Amino acid sequence: MKVFLVRILLGGIAAMRIAAMRVKVAGIALSTAFVCLSLANLRADAAVITIPQSALTPSTQYYTDIIGGGIGSVVVMTGGGNAANVGLASGRNDDGFSGPIPLGFTLSFFGNSYTTFFANNNGNISFGAGLAQFTPSGPQGASQPVISPFFADVDTRGALSGVMHLRTDIPNEIIVTWDQVGYFGAHDDKLDSFQLVLRGPGFVVPPGEGAIGFFWKGMQWETGDASGGSGGFGGTPGAVGFGDGVSNGEVLQGSIQNGIAAVVQNHEIWFDPNLQPIPPICGVPGTPPCSTSIPEPSSMALLIIGIVGLAATLKWRTRQGAGLPSR
């Protein structure tokens, strides 16, 4: 059906580019993309792909709040930029990391396969080596392949700060949580709470979810002092997204810009294995209500053009079949 509609529209207006439309049928969101560009083609044309803020879904929960079972064990650091904090059982540290940690599955990421990862205190996980870098130049600017729910200068040495946790009890899934963490240098007057969910190919993904999930609750700061910030703001703020370690990546719109913490606060987003955002389902218990808005005039006009084109095509075929001359 999707291919048939595309042919009709392109037959009527060959040079027109048509944006993706969302059509809702019987309370379920169905995404119909009239023009599709593959992720591989996009990467060939640009080093960095922007993830639109419109892909975020309002939420006030961690994934673990939904499924139960808690956020897992405290992560004890095995290396990092501040050796004095490595190995503390409390998990408190600045610029530390832990790893390599077994994934429990094989992850394909930017064309490479990984079976282990490093959990980094500064709001991300990496592959191949730990990452002590604290000022983001965007996830694509990290020196290792990286998945970043909020890459910023996390410092958990403050008395009121929480620490990083890791949960691995669910097969083919790891969950890393930075729960109520402070910022450099040892500040705990403002705290951030965010979570990463990463799934292997053997995980049966429920509708509306994906292979990678970012969840944010309260986000009260976005910059550490050493990144040019003051009071948790200014300077070089945090970044959200994915990087391959050699300057290519996908970054949430607004990353490394003032206000990014407010953008992600109380939101979530799921991605498929190709790092494409998953549109949320609607109209079933536990999901947002379906939109009842009227299509935009431009979308309605395109639909009318398509219907007219279909009618003309059917009329022409009928006349041809009957041996009548066309006019």
N, C-alpha and C positions, 0 to 999 in steps of 0.2 A: 504493500500500500504506500509506504514511504517513497519507494523508487518511482511508482506510478505518478504520485503527486509532483515529484521533482521534475519528471519529464514534461508534465503538463505546463508547469510554471516556466520552465526553461524554453518550451516551445513558444510561449506567448511573449516572453521578455528575455531574450537570450543573453543580454549583457548585464542583467541585474543580479546583484548579489543579495541573497536573502538571509536575514539573521535567523538564528534558531528561535523556535516558538515552543511554548509549553502548552499542550492541550490537555485538559482535564476531563476524563470520561468516567462516569459512575463513581466519583469521589476519589479516583486514583490518578496521581500525576503521571502523565505519559510525556516523555521528552521527544520531540520530533525535530531533528536537526536537518534542515534543508541543504545546508552546505557544510561539509565536514572536512577539516584539515587534520591529518594525522599528527600525533605528537612527534613522530620522527621528522616529518617535514618541517614542523615549526622549529625544532632544534637546529635543523640545517640552516635556517634563515636567521636565527637570533640566539645569542648566548644565554639570555635570561628571559623566561616566560613569566608574565604577571598573572597571579591568581586573583581574580576580582573579589572585592569584599562582599559582593552580592552572593557569593557562594557560601558564606557563613550562615549558620543556623542558630537562632537564639536558644540558649540552654543555660541552666544554672547548676548543672551537675557534672561530676566526673562520670566516665563510663562505669567505673567501679561502684559508684553510687546506684547505678541502674541495676547492675548484675549482682551486687552484694559481694561479700568476701574480703573487703578491705583493699588497701593499696600496697600490701606486701611488706617486705623487710627493708630496713635501713640499708643503704648502699655504703659500704666502707671503701674508701679510696685506696687505690694501689699505686697511683702516680699522679703527677700534675705539677702545676707551676709553683705551688707552695708546699714544699716537702714537710714542713712542720706539722701540717694537718693530715698527711697521708697516714692511713692505718688507724685513725681514731675510731673506736667502736661506736661513738655517737654519730658518726657520719658528718660532723661539722667540718667545714673546710672552705677554702677559697681557691678556685681554679683547679680543683682536683678532678680525677677521673678514675673509673674502675674498669678493668678488663684485661684481656679479652674475656667476654662472657658468652657462653654458648647460646645461640638463638633457639636451638631445638628444631630447626628447619633450615632450608636453603633459601635465602632471599636473593632475588634478582633485582639489582638496583643500578640504573644507568649503564646497563649492558654487562655488569659484572655480577658474580655470584659470591655470596658471603654466608658463612655458617656461624660467625661470632661477631660481636659488636662491643663498643666501649660506651659506657654510660658516663657522660660528662656533666659536671656540676653546673656549667654555664648554659643550661637550657637546651641541650641537644644530645643525640647519640651519633657516633661516628663509626666508620668501618676502616680497618687496616691499622689504625693507631688511635690513641687517646688524643683529646683536644683540650688544651688548657687556654686557648685563645679566649679573651674576654670582651673585646670590642668587635662587634660584627661589622663586616663590610658587605653584609648580605650572606645568607647561607652559601651562595655560590662562590663567595670569596674565602671560604674556609679551606685549610690546607689538606683536609681529608674529606671523603664523601660523607655527607652529613644529613640527618633528618632533624629539623629544628622546630619544635612547637613554640619556643620563645628563646632565641639565642641572645643572651644578654649577660651582664656581669653579676651572676648570682653569688652571694656570699652568705653562708649559713652559720657564721661564727657568732652572730648576735644571740643573746639569751632567749629572745622571743621568736627567733626564726625557726621554722621547721627545716627538714632536710629532704634529700632525694630518696625515693623508695623504689623497689623493683619487685614486681609480682610475676612469677613464672609457673604457677600451678595449673594453668589452663593449656592443654596441648595446642601446639601451633600458634601460640600467642604470647607476647610479652607486653607488660604494662609498666611504663616508667612514669613516676609522679614526682613533681617538684611541689611539695605541699607547704604552702604558707612560708615561702622562702624570702629572705632579705636580700640586700644588694650591697655592693662594695662601697666604703670600707666598713664592714661589720655592722651595717645599719639594719635595724629591725623595727623602725617606726612605720614602715610601709612594707606590705608583704604581697607576694604573687603566688597564685595557685594554678597549676596547669598540668596536663597529663598527655602522654603519648601512648597510643595503642598500635602495636605492629603485629601483623598476622602473616603466617606462612601459607603456602599454596594448598595445604591440606585442611585449612579451616573452612567450615561451612558458613558462609557469610549471610546473615539475615538480610531481608529486604531493607533498603535504605541505609545500610552500612557499607563498609569497604575494607580494603586491606590495611589502610593506615588511617588512624583517627587522631585528631587534635581536640582537646577539651580544655576550656579555660573557665575558671570561676572568677573570684576577685583578683583584679590586676591593678595594684596600687602604685607601682613604679615601673619605669622602662629604661633607666640608664644608671649605671654605676658611676662613682666619683672619678675613677680612672679613665672613663670613656667620655669625660668632659661634662658629666652631669652634676647637678646640685639638688639635693633633696629628692633624688630619684628621677629627675627630668632634665631635659636639655641635652646638649652634647650629641652623641651618636646613640639613639635609642635602639631597642631590640629589633630582631628580624625573625620572620616566620617563613618556613618553606623547606626546600630541598637543594642540595648542591652536590656536584660530582667530584669536587676536589680540584678541578682544573678550570674554574670560573664559569662553568655552565650550571644552570639551575632553574628552579621555579620558586618565585618569591611572592608572598601575599602583598597585594597593593597596600601601600602605606608603611611597609617595613623600612626601618632606619629613618623614620620621620616622626616628628613630634605627634603624639596622640595615638601611637600604635597600641598601647596598652588598653586604652578606652575602646579601640576598634574591636579587639578580640575578647574583651571582658564579657563573661556570661554568654559565650558562643561555643559552637563546636563545628567541625567539618570532617567529612570522610573522603578518602581518595581511593580510586581503584588501583590495580597494580601498575598502570601506566601513568599514575600521578594525576589523573583527571578527577576533579571534584565530583562527588556523588550527589545528585539532587535528592533532597529529602522526600520521603513518601508523605502522604497526607490523608486525612479522613479516616484513620483507624485509631483505636485507643493508644494513647501514649505518643502520638505524633501531632504536628501542627494541623489546624483545620485547613481544608482546601480553599484556595482563593475562588471567589465568585465574581471577580472583576471582569468587566467587559473588555474584549480585546482592543488594543490601541487602534486608532484609525488606520495607521499604515499597515498593520497586520490584517485588518479587515479588508482593506483594499486589495492586498495580495491574494487573500482568499477568494474575493469576488473575481479577480482576474483569472485565477485558477479554474473556478467554476465555469466562467464564460468560455475559457479555452477548452475545457472538457466538453461543454455543450457543442461548441463549434466542431470539435474533432469528431464527436459521435454523429452529428448531422452530416458531415462530409463523408464519413464511412458508410452511412445509411444510403446516401445518394449514389455513391460509387457502387455499392452492392446491388442497387436497383437498376444500374445502368443509366442513371440520369446524369445529364451534364451538370458540372459544378458551376457556381456563379459567385 
